[in-house]
Amino acid sequence: EYEGERNEAGERHGHGKARLPNGDIYEGDYEHGKRHGQGIYKFKNGARYIGEYVRNKKHGQGTFIYPDGSRYEGEWADDLRHGHGVYYYVNNDTYTGEWFAHQRHGQGTYFYAETGSKYVGAWVNGQQEGAAELIHLNHRYQGKFLNKNPVGPGKYVFDIGCEQHGEYRLTDVERGEEEEEEETLITVIPKWKATKITELALWTPTLPQEQPAADRPGQEEASGAEGGGEMVEEVQPLTDVSEGELESMRPGDEEGDASREDREEYDGLDQGNVSFEEEEGRQSELLE
């Protein structure tokens, strides 16, 4: 059913409201029979998109609210999250940054609501990859990431006034072997190898010389506690914990103007990333 304006050729043109056979509803602007301009698309399953359309596709600024309550606010291109945007997850995590072809890609910040930690840095095809900083409540890690895990040289910066330098080395760990299987399941995990403890690298070299000693009363104790070889086993790999994917529901066709992308949009539900509950707990041991 369609109620609204049409042009001389009888096409939907101007403002109108369409009710699809599957129960979806679109209300907004049309141009030559296609959704074009500002509009609201309400899915039968509760999802909805509020924003701009270009020739039947989400394009420009828009907000998509998914059936599970998560939502994306930002830029779209050809029905995909593309450009700058913010994704609010069900568990109150957030990602703010760049998107490319529906995935986190470029520079962005992922905030972990449960621990208060933040990953600030580079992303490639939805994964943490490249130079980044992992910020916790009382310390931070600076280095490079690959496949969501820290790799190579880096350093931990502690708020008590010292830095621990070292590197993450990848090691193979067997996860177990089934009698009926010939292959053993092996996973690669990074392990931290500490090399030295130093004072904080000051960003402003004009600070007076006496200030470092006054500002770091607990440095000797921290160095003694953190400089040992025990650090090798302390930091655990960062594992990916998904929030679960939606069960796909695919509505039927709209008469004349429902694009396939709109009917499948909630399949593009973005999932949360790494959980730091275990890692954050282990990191806090570094400060004892």
Secondary structure, 3 states (H helix, E strand, C coil): CEEEEECCCCCEEEEEEEECCCCCEEEEEEECCEEEEEEEEECCCCCEEEEEEECCEEEEEEEEECCCCCEEEEEEECCEEEEEEEEECCCCCEEEEEEECCEEEEEEEEECCCCCCEEEEEEECCEEEEEEEEECCCEEEEEEEECCEEEEEEEEEECCCEEEEEEEEEEEEEEECCCCCCCCEEEEEEEEEEEEEEECCCCCCCCCCCHHHHHCCCHHHHHHHHCCHHHHHCCCCCCECCCCCCCCCCCCCCCCCCCHHHHCHHHHCCCCCECCHHHHHHHHHHHC
